[in-house]
Amino acid sequence: MGKLVRDRIPELIRARGAEPVTRVLDEAEYDTALRDKLVEEAQELRNASSSGELLAEAADVYEVLAALADRLGVDLGTIAQAAQHKRAERGAFEERIWLESY
């Protein structure tokens, strides 16, 4: 069942009286696990129903994105600049355009 978890999760599990089994991932495993975690969190964001859930899941996506940025050796500002560049070239999602076919 293994999955990447936030740093304090083992501590929180112990506080509930259980003993987690953990290991530290190597570099390649961590890179893969972060990408998998991003997909997991994005799916949870997609399935959220209330505004509170949406905010909490968006925060989780943000946290994973920050970790990925760190792995790339960039900060979130650099990612924001890349997003702005892409927005200038291709637009945003403000007009809610759904492409049926082409």
Phi and psi restraints in degrees (range 20) as a CNS / XPLOR table:
assign (resid 1 and name C) (resid 2 and name N)
       (resid 2 and name CA) (resid 2 and name C) 1.0 -45.4 20.0 2
assign (resid 2 and name N) (resid 2 and name CA)
       (resid 2 and name C) (resid 3 and name N) 1.0 147.4 20.0 2
assign (resid 2 and name C) (resid 3 and name N)
       (resid 3 and name CA) (resid 3 and name C) 1.0 -159.1 20.0 2
assign (resid 3 and name N) (resid 3 and name CA)
       (resid 3 and name C) (resid 4 and name N) 1.0 156.6 20.0 2
assign (resid 3 and name C) (resid 4 and name N)
       (resid 4 and name CA) (resid 4 and name C) 1.0 -70.2 20.0 2
assign (resid 4 and name N) (resid 4 and name CA)
       (resid 4 and name C) (resid 5 and name N) 1.0 131.8 20.0 2
assign (resid 4 and name C) (resid 5 and name N)
       (resid 5 and name CA) (resid 5 and name C) 1.0 -128.6 20.0 2
assign (resid 5 and name N) (resid 5 and name CA)
       (resid 5 and name C) (resid 6 and name N) 1.0 161.2 20.0 2
assign (resid 5 and name C) (resid 6 and name N)
       (resid 6 and name CA) (resid 6 and name C) 1.0 -61.4 20.0 2
assign (resid 6 and name N) (resid 6 and name CA)
       (resid 6 and name C) (resid 7 and name N) 1.0 155.5 20.0 2
assign (resid 6 and name C) (resid 7 and name N)
       (resid 7 and name CA) (resid 7 and name C) 1.0 -58.0 20.0 2
assign (resid 7 and name N) (resid 7 and name CA)
       (resid 7 and name C) (resid 8 and name N) 1.0 -33.1 20.0 2
assign (resid 7 and name C) (resid 8 and name N)
       (resid 8 and name CA) (resid 8 and name C) 1.0 -91.8 20.0 2
assign (resid 8 and name N) (resid 8 and name CA)
       (resid 8 and name C) (resid 9 and name N) 1.0 -1.6 20.0 2
assign (resid 8 and name C) (resid 9 and name N)
       (resid 9 and name CA) (resid 9 and name C) 1.0 -59.5 20.0 2
assign (resid 9 and name N) (resid 9 and name CA)
       (resid 9 and name C) (resid 10 and name N) 1.0 -45.6 20.0 2
assign (resid 9 and name C) (resid 10 and name N)
       (resid 10 and name CA) (resid 10 and name C) 1.0 -57.9 20.0 2
assign (resid 10 and name N) (resid 10 and name CA)
       (resid 10 and name C) (resid 11 and name N) 1.0 -39.8 20.0 2
assign (resid 10 and name C) (resid 11 and name N)
       (resid 11 and name CA) (resid 11 and name C) 1.0 -62.5 20.0 2
assign (resid 11 and name N) (resid 11 and name CA)
       (resid 11 and name C) (resid 12 and name N) 1.0 -42.2 20.0 2
assign (resid 11 and name C) (resid 12 and name N)
       (resid 12 and name CA) (resid 12 and name C) 1.0 -67.9 20.0 2
assign (resid 12 and name N) (resid 12 and name CA)
       (resid 12 and name C) (resid 13 and name N) 1.0 -35.4 20.0 2
assign (resid 12 and name C) (resid 13 and name N)
       (resid 13 and name CA) (resid 13 and name C) 1.0 -64.8 20.0 2
assign (resid 13 and name N) (resid 13 and name CA)
       (resid 13 and name C) (resid 14 and name N) 1.0 -44.1 20.0 2
assign (resid 13 and name C) (resid 14 and name N)
       (resid 14 and name CA) (resid 14 and name C) 1.0 -60.9 20.0 2
assign (resid 14 and name N) (resid 14 and name CA)
       (resid 14 and name C) (resid 15 and name N) 1.0 -38.4 20.0 2
assign (resid 14 and name C) (resid 15 and name N)
       (resid 15 and name CA) (resid 15 and name C) 1.0 -63.2 20.0 2
assign (resid 15 and name N) (resid 15 and name CA)
       (resid 15 and name C) (resid 16 and name N) 1.0 -23.3 20.0 2
assign (resid 15 and name C) (resid 16 and name N)
       (resid 16 and name CA) (resid 16 and name C) 1.0 -90.0 20.0 2
assign (resid 16 and name N) (resid 16 and name CA)
       (resid 16 and name C) (resid 17 and name N) 1.0 3.0 20.0 2
assign (resid 16 and name C) (resid 17 and name N)
       (resid 17 and name CA) (resid 17 and name C) 1.0 93.5 20.0 2
assign (resid 17 and name N) (resid 17 and name CA)
       (resid 17 and name C) (resid 18 and name N) 1.0 6.4 20.0 2
assign (resid 17 and name C) (resid 18 and name N)
       (resid 18 and name CA) (resid 18 and name C) 1.0 -105.5 20.0 2
assign (resid 18 and name N) (resid 18 and name CA)
       (resid 18 and name C) (resid 19 and name N) 1.0 163.4 20.0 2
assign (resid 18 and name C) (resid 19 and name N)
       (resid 19 and name CA) (resid 19 and name C) 1.0 -118.2 20.0 2
assign (resid 19 and name N) (resid 19 and name CA)
       (resid 19 and name C) (resid 20 and name N) 1.0 108.6 20.0 2
assign (resid 19 and name C) (resid 20 and name N)
       (resid 20 and name CA) (resid 20 and name C) 1.0 -73.6 20.0 2
assign (resid 20 and name N) (resid 20 and name CA)
       (resid 20 and name C) (resid 21 and name N) 1.0 149.4 20.0 2
assign (resid 20 and name C) (resid 21 and name N)
       (resid 21 and name CA) (resid 21 and name C) 1.0 -104.4 20.0 2
assign (resid 21 and name N) (resid 21 and name CA)
       (resid 21 and name C) (resid 22 and name N) 1.0 118.4 20.0 2
assign (resid 21 and name C) (resid 22 and name N)
       (resid 22 and name CA) (resid 22 and name C) 1.0 -132.3 20.0 2
assign (resid 22 and name N) (resid 22 and name CA)
       (resid 22 and name C) (resid 23 and name N) 1.0 166.1 20.0 2
assign (resid 22 and name C) (resid 23 and name N)
       (resid 23 and name CA) (resid 23 and name C) 1.0 -151.5 20.0 2
assign (resid 23 and name N) (resid 23 and name CA)
       (resid 23 and name C) (resid 24 and name N) 1.0 161.1 20.0 2
assign (resid 23 and name C) (resid 24 and name N)
       (resid 24 and name CA) (resid 24 and name C) 1.0 -95.4 20.0 2
assign (resid 24 and name N) (resid 24 and name CA)
       (resid 24 and name C) (resid 25 and name N) 1.0 129.3 20.0 2
assign (resid 24 and name C) (resid 25 and name N)
       (resid 25 and name CA) (resid 25 and name C) 1.0 -74.8 20.0 2
assign (resid 25 and name N) (resid 25 and name CA)
       (resid 25 and name C) (resid 26 and name N) 1.0 148.1 20.0 2
assign (resid 25 and name C) (resid 26 and name N)
       (resid 26 and name CA) (resid 26 and name C) 1.0 -78.2 20.0 2
assign (resid 26 and name N) (resid 26 and name CA)
       (resid 26 and name C) (resid 27 and name N) 1.0 176.6 20.0 2
assign (resid 26 and name C) (resid 27 and name N)
       (resid 27 and name CA) (resid 27 and name C) 1.0 -57.7 20.0 2
assign (resid 27 and name N) (resid 27 and name CA)
       (resid 27 and name C) (resid 28 and name N) 1.0 -49.1 20.0 2
assign (resid 27 and name C) (resid 28 and name N)
       (resid 28 and name CA) (resid 28 and name C) 1.0 -65.7 20.0 2
assign (resid 28 and name N) (resid 28 and name CA)
       (resid 28 and name C) (resid 29 and name N) 1.0 -42.4 20.0 2
assign (resid 28 and name C) (resid 29 and name N)
       (resid 29 and name CA) (resid 29 and name C) 1.0 -61.8 20.0 2
assign (resid 29 and name N) (resid 29 and name CA)
       (resid 29 and name C) (resid 30 and name N) 1.0 -40.6 20.0 2
assign (resid 29 and name C) (resid 30 and name N)
       (resid 30 and name CA) (resid 30 and name C) 1.0 -64.3 20.0 2
assign (resid 30 and name N) (resid 30 and name CA)
       (resid 30 and name C) (resid 31 and name N) 1.0 -43.2 20.0 2
assign (resid 30 and name C) (resid 31 and name N)
       (resid 31 and name CA) (resid 31 and name C) 1.0 -58.6 20.0 2
assign (resid 31 and name N) (resid 31 and name CA)
       (resid 31 and name C) (resid 32 and name N) 1.0 -46.5 20.0 2
assign (resid 31 and name C) (resid 32 and name N)
       (resid 32 and name CA) (resid 32 and name C) 1.0 -65.0 20.0 2
assign (resid 32 and name N) (resid 32 and name CA)
       (resid 32 and name C) (resid 33 and name N) 1.0 -43.6 20.0 2
assign (resid 32 and name C) (resid 33 and name N)
       (resid 33 and name CA) (resid 33 and name C) 1.0 -63.1 20.0 2
assign (resid 33 and name N) (resid 33 and name CA)
       (resid 33 and name C) (resid 34 and name N) 1.0 -37.6 20.0 2
assign (resid 33 and name C) (resid 34 and name N)
       (resid 34 and name CA) (resid 34 and name C) 1.0 -64.0 20.0 2
assign (resid 34 and name N) (resid 34 and name CA)
       (resid 34 and name C) (resid 35 and name N) 1.0 -42.7 20.0 2
assign (resid 34 and name C) (resid 35 and name N)
       (resid 35 and name CA) (resid 35 and name C) 1.0 -65.4 20.0 2
assign (resid 35 and name N) (resid 35 and name CA)
       (resid 35 and name C) (resid 36 and name N) 1.0 -41.0 20.0 2
assign (resid 35 and name C) (resid 36 and name N)
       (resid 36 and name CA) (resid 36 and name C) 1.0 -63.2 20.0 2
assign (resid 36 and name N) (resid 36 and name CA)
       (resid 36 and name C) (resid 37 and name N) 1.0 -40.3 20.0 2
assign (resid 36 and name C) (resid 37 and name N)
       (resid 37 and name CA) (resid 37 and name C) 1.0 -65.4 20.0 2
assign (resid 37 and name N) (resid 37 and name CA)
       (resid 37 and name C) (resid 38 and name N) 1.0 -37.5 20.0 2
assign (resid 37 and name C) (resid 38 and name N)
       (resid 38 and name CA) (resid 38 and name C) 1.0 -61.5 20.0 2
assign (resid 38 and name N) (resid 38 and name CA)
       (resid 38 and name C) (resid 39 and name N) 1.0 -43.1 20.0 2
assign (resid 38 and name C) (resid 39 and name N)
       (resid 39 and name CA) (resid 39 and name C) 1.0 -63.9 20.0 2
assign (resid 39 and name N) (resid 39 and name CA)
       (resid 39 and name C) (resid 40 and name N) 1.0 -44.7 20.0 2
assign (resid 39 and name C) (resid 40 and name N)
       (resid 40 and name CA) (resid 40 and name C) 1.0 -57.8 20.0 2
assign (resid 40 and name N) (resid 40 and name CA)
       (resid 40 and name C) (resid 41 and name N) 1.0 -49.1 20.0 2
assign (resid 40 and name C) (resid 41 and name N)
       (resid 41 and name CA) (resid 41 and name C) 1.0 -68.1 20.0 2
assign (resid 41 and name N) (resid 41 and name CA)
       (resid 41 and name C) (resid 42 and name N) 1.0 -36.6 20.0 2
assign (resid 41 and name C) (resid 42 and name N)
       (resid 42 and name CA) (resid 42 and name C) 1.0 -64.2 20.0 2
assign (resid 42 and name N) (resid 42 and name CA)
       (resid 42 and name C) (resid 43 and name N) 1.0 -38.8 20.0 2
assign (resid 42 and name C) (resid 43 and name N)
       (resid 43 and name CA) (resid 43 and name C) 1.0 -65.6 20.0 2
assign (resid 43 and name N) (resid 43 and name CA)
       (resid 43 and name C) (resid 44 and name N) 1.0 -40.3 20.0 2
assign (resid 43 and name C) (resid 44 and name N)
       (resid 44 and name CA) (resid 44 and name C) 1.0 -64.8 20.0 2
assign (resid 44 and name N) (resid 44 and name CA)
       (resid 44 and name C) (resid 45 and name N) 1.0 -37.3 20.0 2
assign (resid 44 and name C) (resid 45 and name N)
       (resid 45 and name CA) (resid 45 and name C) 1.0 -63.4 20.0 2
assign (resid 45 and name N) (resid 45 and name CA)
       (resid 45 and name C) (resid 46 and name N) 1.0 -43.1 20.0 2
assign (resid 45 and name C) (resid 46 and name N)
       (resid 46 and name CA) (resid 46 and name C) 1.0 -60.9 20.0 2
assign (resid 46 and name N) (resid 46 and name CA)
       (resid 46 and name C) (resid 47 and name N) 1.0 -37.3 20.0 2
assign (resid 46 and name C) (resid 47 and name N)
       (resid 47 and name CA) (resid 47 and name C) 1.0 -86.6 20.0 2
assign (resid 47 and name N) (resid 47 and name CA)
       (resid 47 and name C) (resid 48 and name N) 1.0 -7.7 20.0 2
assign (resid 47 and name C) (resid 48 and name N)
       (resid 48 and name CA) (resid 48 and name C) 1.0 -65.2 20.0 2
assign (resid 48 and name N) (resid 48 and name CA)
       (resid 48 and name C) (resid 49 and name N) 1.0 144.1 20.0 2
assign (resid 48 and name C) (resid 49 and name N)
       (resid 49 and name CA) (resid 49 and name C) 1.0 -114.1 20.0 2
assign (resid 49 and name N) (resid 49 and name CA)
       (resid 49 and name C) (resid 50 and name N) 1.0 -32.9 20.0 2
assign (resid 49 and name C) (resid 50 and name N)
       (resid 50 and name CA) (resid 50 and name C) 1.0 -99.7 20.0 2
assign (resid 50 and name N) (resid 50 and name CA)
       (resid 50 and name C) (resid 51 and name N) 1.0 163.4 20.0 2
assign (resid 50 and name C) (resid 51 and name N)
       (resid 51 and name CA) (resid 51 and name C) 1.0 -64.2 20.0 2
assign (resid 51 and name N) (resid 51 and name CA)
       (resid 51 and name C) (resid 52 and name N) 1.0 -33.8 20.0 2
assign (resid 51 and name C) (resid 52 and name N)
       (resid 52 and name CA) (resid 52 and name C) 1.0 -65.4 20.0 2
assign (resid 52 and name N) (resid 52 and name CA)
       (resid 52 and name C) (resid 53 and name N) 1.0 -42.6 20.0 2
assign (resid 52 and name C) (resid 53 and name N)
       (resid 53 and name CA) (resid 53 and name C) 1.0 -65.0 20.0 2
assign (resid 53 and name N) (resid 53 and name CA)
       (resid 53 and name C) (resid 54 and name N) 1.0 -42.4 20.0 2
assign (resid 53 and name C) (resid 54 and name N)
       (resid 54 and name CA) (resid 54 and name C) 1.0 -59.2 20.0 2
assign (resid 54 and name N) (resid 54 and name CA)
       (resid 54 and name C) (resid 55 and name N) 1.0 -43.6 20.0 2
assign (resid 54 and name C) (resid 55 and name N)
       (resid 55 and name CA) (resid 55 and name C) 1.0 -64.3 20.0 2
assign (resid 55 and name N) (resid 55 and name CA)
       (resid 55 and name C) (resid 56 and name N) 1.0 -45.0 20.0 2
assign (resid 55 and name C) (resid 56 and name N)
       (resid 56 and name CA) (resid 56 and name C) 1.0 -62.7 20.0 2
assign (resid 56 and name N) (resid 56 and name CA)
       (resid 56 and name C) (resid 57 and name N) 1.0 -42.8 20.0 2
assign (resid 56 and name C) (resid 57 and name N)
       (resid 57 and name CA) (resid 57 and name C) 1.0 -71.8 20.0 2
assign (resid 57 and name N) (resid 57 and name CA)
       (resid 57 and name C) (resid 58 and name N) 1.0 -35.5 20.0 2
assign (resid 57 and name C) (resid 58 and name N)
       (resid 58 and name CA) (resid 58 and name C) 1.0 -62.7 20.0 2
assign (resid 58 and name N) (resid 58 and name CA)
       (resid 58 and name C) (resid 59 and name N) 1.0 -37.5 20.0 2
assign (resid 58 and name C) (resid 59 and name N)
       (resid 59 and name CA) (resid 59 and name C) 1.0 -64.0 20.0 2
assign (resid 59 and name N) (resid 59 and name CA)
       (resid 59 and name C) (resid 60 and name N) 1.0 -38.4 20.0 2
assign (resid 59 and name C) (resid 60 and name N)
       (resid 60 and name CA) (resid 60 and name C) 1.0 -65.3 20.0 2
assign (resid 60 and name N) (resid 60 and name CA)
       (resid 60 and name C) (resid 61 and name N) 1.0 -43.3 20.0 2
assign (resid 60 and name C) (resid 61 and name N)
       (resid 61 and name CA) (resid 61 and name C) 1.0 -59.7 20.0 2
assign (resid 61 and name N) (resid 61 and name CA)
       (resid 61 and name C) (resid 62 and name N) 1.0 -44.0 20.0 2
assign (resid 61 and name C) (resid 62 and name N)
       (resid 62 and name CA) (resid 62 and name C) 1.0 -59.3 20.0 2
assign (resid 62 and name N) (resid 62 and name CA)
       (resid 62 and name C) (resid 63 and name N) 1.0 -44.6 20.0 2
assign (resid 62 and name C) (resid 63 and name N)
       (resid 63 and name CA) (resid 63 and name C) 1.0 -63.1 20.0 2
assign (resid 63 and name N) (resid 63 and name CA)
       (resid 63 and name C) (resid 64 and name N) 1.0 -41.9 20.0 2
assign (resid 63 and name C) (resid 64 and name N)
       (resid 64 and name CA) (resid 64 and name C) 1.0 -67.6 20.0 2
assign (resid 64 and name N) (resid 64 and name CA)
       (resid 64 and name C) (resid 65 and name N) 1.0 -40.8 20.0 2
assign (resid 64 and name C) (resid 65 and name N)
       (resid 65 and name CA) (resid 65 and name C) 1.0 -61.4 20.0 2
assign (resid 65 and name N) (resid 65 and name CA)
       (resid 65 and name C) (resid 66 and name N) 1.0 -39.1 20.0 2
assign (resid 65 and name C) (resid 66 and name N)
       (resid 66 and name CA) (resid 66 and name C) 1.0 -63.1 20.0 2
assign (resid 66 and name N) (resid 66 and name CA)
       (resid 66 and name C) (resid 67 and name N) 1.0 -40.6 20.0 2
assign (resid 66 and name C) (resid 67 and name N)
       (resid 67 and name CA) (resid 67 and name C) 1.0 -65.7 20.0 2
assign (resid 67 and name N) (resid 67 and name CA)
       (resid 67 and name C) (resid 68 and name N) 1.0 -40.2 20.0 2
assign (resid 67 and name C) (resid 68 and name N)
       (resid 68 and name CA) (resid 68 and name C) 1.0 -64.2 20.0 2
assign (resid 68 and name N) (resid 68 and name CA)
       (resid 68 and name C) (resid 69 and name N) 1.0 -40.3 20.0 2
assign (resid 68 and name C) (resid 69 and name N)
       (resid 69 and name CA) (resid 69 and name C) 1.0 -60.6 20.0 2
assign (resid 69 and name N) (resid 69 and name CA)
       (resid 69 and name C) (resid 70 and name N) 1.0 -43.4 20.0 2
assign (resid 69 and name C) (resid 70 and name N)
       (resid 70 and name CA) (resid 70 and name C) 1.0 -59.6 20.0 2
assign (resid 70 and name N) (resid 70 and name CA)
       (resid 70 and name C) (resid 71 and name N) 1.0 -41.9 20.0 2
assign (resid 70 and name C) (resid 71 and name N)
       (resid 71 and name CA) (resid 71 and name C) 1.0 -63.5 20.0 2
assign (resid 71 and name N) (resid 71 and name CA)
       (resid 71 and name C) (resid 72 and name N) 1.0 -32.7 20.0 2
assign (resid 71 and name C) (resid 72 and name N)
       (resid 72 and name CA) (resid 72 and name C) 1.0 -79.5 20.0 2
assign (resid 72 and name N) (resid 72 and name CA)
       (resid 72 and name C) (resid 73 and name N) 1.0 -9.9 20.0 2
assign (resid 72 and name C) (resid 73 and name N)
       (resid 73 and name CA) (resid 73 and name C) 1.0 77.3 20.0 2
assign (resid 73 and name N) (resid 73 and name CA)
       (resid 73 and name C) (resid 74 and name N) 1.0 25.7 20.0 2
assign (resid 73 and name C) (resid 74 and name N)
       (resid 74 and name CA) (resid 74 and name C) 1.0 -126.1 20.0 2
assign (resid 74 and name N) (resid 74 and name CA)
       (resid 74 and name C) (resid 75 and name N) 1.0 165.4 20.0 2
assign (resid 74 and name C) (resid 75 and name N)
       (resid 75 and name CA) (resid 75 and name C) 1.0 -102.4 20.0 2
assign (resid 75 and name N) (resid 75 and name CA)
       (resid 75 and name C) (resid 76 and name N) 1.0 171.6 20.0 2
assign (resid 75 and name C) (resid 76 and name N)
       (resid 76 and name CA) (resid 76 and name C) 1.0 -64.4 20.0 2
assign (resid 76 and name N) (resid 76 and name CA)
       (resid 76 and name C) (resid 77 and name N) 1.0 -25.3 20.0 2
assign (resid 76 and name C) (resid 77 and name N)
       (resid 77 and name CA) (resid 77 and name C) 1.0 -63.0 20.0 2
assign (resid 77 and name N) (resid 77 and name CA)
       (resid 77 and name C) (resid 78 and name N) 1.0 -38.3 20.0 2
assign (resid 77 and name C) (resid 78 and name N)
       (resid 78 and name CA) (resid 78 and name C) 1.0 -65.9 20.0 2
assign (resid 78 and name N) (resid 78 and name CA)
       (resid 78 and name C) (resid 79 and name N) 1.0 -40.1 20.0 2
assign (resid 78 and name C) (resid 79 and name N)
       (resid 79 and name CA) (resid 79 and name C) 1.0 -65.7 20.0 2
assign (resid 79 and name N) (resid 79 and name CA)
       (resid 79 and name C) (resid 80 and name N) 1.0 -40.2 20.0 2
assign (resid 79 and name C) (resid 80 and name N)
       (resid 80 and name CA) (resid 80 and name C) 1.0 -62.0 20.0 2
assign (resid 80 and name N) (resid 80 and name CA)
       (resid 80 and name C) (resid 81 and name N) 1.0 -39.0 20.0 2
assign (resid 80 and name C) (resid 81 and name N)
       (resid 81 and name CA) (resid 81 and name C) 1.0 -64.7 20.0 2
assign (resid 81 and name N) (resid 81 and name CA)
       (resid 81 and name C) (resid 82 and name N) 1.0 -40.9 20.0 2
assign (resid 81 and name C) (resid 82 and name N)
       (resid 82 and name CA) (resid 82 and name C) 1.0 -64.3 20.0 2
assign (resid 82 and name N) (resid 82 and name CA)
       (resid 82 and name C) (resid 83 and name N) 1.0 -38.6 20.0 2
assign (resid 82 and name C) (resid 83 and name N)
       (resid 83 and name CA) (resid 83 and name C) 1.0 -64.9 20.0 2
assign (resid 83 and name N) (resid 83 and name CA)
       (resid 83 and name C) (resid 84 and name N) 1.0 -40.3 20.0 2
assign (resid 83 and name C) (resid 84 and name N)
       (resid 84 and name CA) (resid 84 and name C) 1.0 -64.4 20.0 2
assign (resid 84 and name N) (resid 84 and name CA)
       (resid 84 and name C) (resid 85 and name N) 1.0 -40.3 20.0 2
assign (resid 84 and name C) (resid 85 and name N)
       (resid 85 and name CA) (resid 85 and name C) 1.0 -62.1 20.0 2
assign (resid 85 and name N) (resid 85 and name CA)
       (resid 85 and name C) (resid 86 and name N) 1.0 -45.1 20.0 2
assign (resid 85 and name C) (resid 86 and name N)
       (resid 86 and name CA) (resid 86 and name C) 1.0 -65.3 20.0 2
assign (resid 86 and name N) (resid 86 and name CA)
       (resid 86 and name C) (resid 87 and name N) 1.0 -37.6 20.0 2
assign (resid 86 and name C) (resid 87 and name N)
       (resid 87 and name CA) (resid 87 and name C) 1.0 -62.2 20.0 2
assign (resid 87 and name N) (resid 87 and name CA)
       (resid 87 and name C) (resid 88 and name N) 1.0 -41.9 20.0 2
assign (resid 87 and name C) (resid 88 and name N)
       (resid 88 and name CA) (resid 88 and name C) 1.0 -64.1 20.0 2
assign (resid 88 and name N) (resid 88 and name CA)
       (resid 88 and name C) (resid 89 and name N) 1.0 -36.5 20.0 2
assign (resid 88 and name C) (resid 89 and name N)
       (resid 89 and name CA) (resid 89 and name C) 1.0 -80.3 20.0 2
assign (resid 89 and name N) (resid 89 and name CA)
       (resid 89 and name C) (resid 90 and name N) 1.0 -40.2 20.0 2
assign (resid 89 and name C) (resid 90 and name N)
       (resid 90 and name CA) (resid 90 and name C) 1.0 -120.4 20.0 2
assign (resid 90 and name N) (resid 90 and name CA)
       (resid 90 and name C) (resid 91 and name N) 1.0 -7.4 20.0 2
assign (resid 90 and name C) (resid 91 and name N)
       (resid 91 and name CA) (resid 91 and name C) 1.0 92.3 20.0 2
assign (resid 91 and name N) (resid 91 and name CA)
       (resid 91 and name C) (resid 92 and name N) 1.0 -179.6 20.0 2
assign (resid 91 and name C) (resid 92 and name N)
       (resid 92 and name CA) (resid 92 and name C) 1.0 -110.5 20.0 2
assign (resid 92 and name N) (resid 92 and name CA)
       (resid 92 and name C) (resid 93 and name N) 1.0 -144.8 20.0 2
assign (resid 92 and name C) (resid 93 and name N)
       (resid 93 and name CA) (resid 93 and name C) 1.0 -126.8 20.0 2
assign (resid 93 and name N) (resid 93 and name CA)
       (resid 93 and name C) (resid 94 and name N) 1.0 21.7 20.0 2
assign (resid 93 and name C) (resid 94 and name N)
       (resid 94 and name CA) (resid 94 and name C) 1.0 -68.4 20.0 2
assign (resid 94 and name N) (resid 94 and name CA)
       (resid 94 and name C) (resid 95 and name N) 1.0 -30.7 20.0 2
assign (resid 94 and name C) (resid 95 and name N)
       (resid 95 and name CA) (resid 95 and name C) 1.0 -88.2 20.0 2
assign (resid 95 and name N) (resid 95 and name CA)
       (resid 95 and name C) (resid 96 and name N) 1.0 -0.5 20.0 2
assign (resid 95 and name C) (resid 96 and name N)
       (resid 96 and name CA) (resid 96 and name C) 1.0 56.1 20.0 2
assign (resid 96 and name N) (resid 96 and name CA)
       (resid 96 and name C) (resid 97 and name N) 1.0 40.3 20.0 2
assign (resid 96 and name C) (resid 97 and name N)
       (resid 97 and name CA) (resid 97 and name C) 1.0 -78.0 20.0 2
assign (resid 97 and name N) (resid 97 and name CA)
       (resid 97 and name C) (resid 98 and name N) 1.0 126.6 20.0 2
assign (resid 97 and name C) (resid 98 and name N)
       (resid 98 and name CA) (resid 98 and name C) 1.0 -108.4 20.0 2
assign (resid 98 and name N) (resid 98 and name CA)
       (resid 98 and name C) (resid 99 and name N) 1.0 118.8 20.0 2
assign (resid 98 and name C) (resid 99 and name N)
       (resid 99 and name CA) (resid 99 and name C) 1.0 -86.4 20.0 2
assign (resid 99 and name N) (resid 99 and name CA)
       (resid 99 and name C) (resid 100 and name N) 1.0 113.8 20.0 2
assign (resid 99 and name C) (resid 100 and name N)
       (resid 100 and name CA) (resid 100 and name C) 1.0 -78.5 20.0 2
assign (resid 100 and name N) (resid 100 and name CA)
       (resid 100 and name C) (resid 101 and name N) 1.0 -40.6 20.0 2
assign (resid 100 and name C) (resid 101 and name N)
       (resid 101 and name CA) (resid 101 and name C) 1.0 -169.4 20.0 2
assign (resid 101 and name N) (resid 101 and name CA)
       (resid 101 and name C) (resid 102 and name N) 1.0 173.6 20.0 2
